[in-house]
Amino acid sequence: MDVTDSEHIVALCGSQREGSYTRQALERTLSAAASSGATTDLVDLAALDLPVFDPDRPDAGDATELRRRVREADAIVLGTPMYHGSYSSVLKTALDYCGFDEFEGTVVGLLVVSGGGFPTPALEHLRSVSRALDAWVLPRQVAIPTAHDAFEDGCLTDEALAERVDALGADLVAYAGVESYPETTTACAVPTAD
Ligand SMILES: Cc1cc2nc3c(=O)[nH]c(=O)nc-3n(C[C@H](O)[C@H](O)[C@H](O)COP(=O)(O)O)c2cc1C
């Protein structure tokens, strides 16, 4: 797929921890996206005031700023630490302030970091949530297990894992702006009785 205009890639970081591995991995993802010609924005949810979502206060705190930044995206990458077998509550809160206006038809990439060896449940949960928002979820996803062994001085120590993070960044740019289902002629063809 050719990239003609500059695509804009937005990352949501679901860890508020100083020195977060998730944030480090997202920074690398966005750096790879920038190398493919994109502009980028890392939305650090720790820096936004986002109270637990209340449907009676959908514009609470910095919700309007969050939605504005997410709406600017041609593709979004959701990054989260694994918390109790799923993704973090701060990311859930951010997603609840958003909806179809931010996600429908938008390409989404997924990245999960875990302390243990099995980050995949959080990836599955985020894939399901993204589908509920009518996003286009990329098949290539990134799982970074045993995080404290995976990083050294802010860099991923495993070359193959680092390449996968870079590939996610490149995929986000390559598939950003996918707009609709491709036209098909056969799927909708109704047989005629002669
Ligand atoms: C509340 C909490 C729950 C966690 N639950 C899990 C878990 O279920 N499985 C796991 O492998 N790691 C779990 N961890 C470890 C984190 O996934 C790990 O420390 C990760 O690196 C944190 O990401 P961060 O560095 O971006 O903050 C948990 C950590 C916290 C604070």
Ligand as a Chemical Component Dictionary entry (heavy atoms), coordinates in Angstrom:
data_LIG
# 
_chem_comp.id                   LIG 
_chem_comp.type                 NON-POLYMER 
_chem_comp.pdbx_formal_charge   0 
_chem_comp.three_letter_code    LIG 
# 
loop_
_chem_comp_atom.comp_id 
_chem_comp_atom.atom_id 
_chem_comp_atom.alt_atom_id 
_chem_comp_atom.type_symbol 
_chem_comp_atom.charge 
_chem_comp_atom.model_Cartn_x 
_chem_comp_atom.model_Cartn_y 
_chem_comp_atom.model_Cartn_z 
_chem_comp_atom.pdbx_ordinal 
LIG C1  C1  C 0 -1.923 -4.366  39.570 1  
LIG C2  C2  C 0 -0.945 -5.186  38.759 2  
LIG C3  C3  C 0 -1.351 -6.382  38.206 3  
LIG C4  C4  C 0 -0.489 -7.134  37.440 4  
LIG N1  N1  N 0 -0.920 -8.315  36.899 5  
LIG C5  C5  C 0 -0.101 -9.014  36.109 6  
LIG C6  C6  C 0 -0.562 -10.212 35.495 7  
LIG O1  O1  O 0 -1.695 -10.633 35.645 8  
LIG N2  N2  N 0 0.299  -10.913 34.724 9  
LIG C7  C7  C 0 1.580  -10.479 34.499 10 
LIG O2  O2  O 0 2.327  -11.143 33.780 11 
LIG N3  N3  N 0 2.047  -9.343  35.059 12 
LIG C8  C8  C 0 1.232  -8.599  35.854 13 
LIG N4  N4  N 0 1.679  -7.428  36.409 14 
LIG C9  C9  C 0 3.039  -6.964  36.108 15 
LIG C10 C10 C 0 3.045  -5.905  35.001 16 
LIG O3  O3  O 0 2.408  -6.381  33.828 17 
LIG C11 C11 C 0 4.493  -5.541  34.674 18 
LIG O4  O4  O 0 5.120  -5.038  35.825 19 
LIG C12 C12 C 0 4.605  -4.534  33.541 20 
LIG O5  O5  O 0 5.935  -4.401  33.169 21 
LIG C13 C13 C 0 4.138  -3.179  33.935 22 
LIG O6  O6  O 0 4.178  -2.344  32.780 23 
LIG P1  P1  P 0 4.828  -0.911  32.831 24 
LIG O7  O7  O 0 6.289  -1.109  33.050 25 
LIG O8  O8  O 0 4.517  -0.317  31.515 26 
LIG O9  O9  O 0 4.186  -0.159  33.960 27 
LIG C14 C14 C 0 0.826  -6.675  37.204 28 
LIG C15 C15 C 0 1.235  -5.462  37.770 29 
LIG C16 C16 C 0 0.362  -4.718  38.524 30 
LIG C17 C17 C 0 0.819  -3.394  39.101 31 
# 
loop_
_chem_comp_bond.comp_id 
_chem_comp_bond.atom_id_1 
_chem_comp_bond.atom_id_2 
_chem_comp_bond.value_order 
_chem_comp_bond.pdbx_ordinal 
LIG C1  C2  SING 1  
LIG C2  C3  SING 2  
LIG C2  C16 DOUB 3  
LIG C3  C4  DOUB 4  
LIG C4  N1  SING 5  
LIG C4  C14 SING 6  
LIG N1  C5  DOUB 7  
LIG C5  C6  SING 8  
LIG C5  C8  SING 9  
LIG C6  O1  DOUB 10 
LIG C6  N2  SING 11 
LIG N2  C7  SING 12 
LIG C7  O2  DOUB 13 
LIG C7  N3  SING 14 
LIG N3  C8  DOUB 15 
LIG C8  N4  SING 16 
LIG N4  C9  SING 17 
LIG N4  C14 SING 18 
LIG C9  C10 SING 19 
LIG C10 O3  SING 20 
LIG C10 C11 SING 21 
LIG C11 O4  SING 22 
LIG C11 C12 SING 23 
LIG C12 O5  SING 24 
LIG C12 C13 SING 25 
LIG C13 O6  SING 26 
LIG O6  P1  SING 27 
LIG P1  O7  DOUB 28 
LIG P1  O8  SING 29 
LIG P1  O9  SING 30 
LIG C14 C15 DOUB 31 
LIG C15 C16 SING 32 
LIG C16 C17 SING 33 
# 
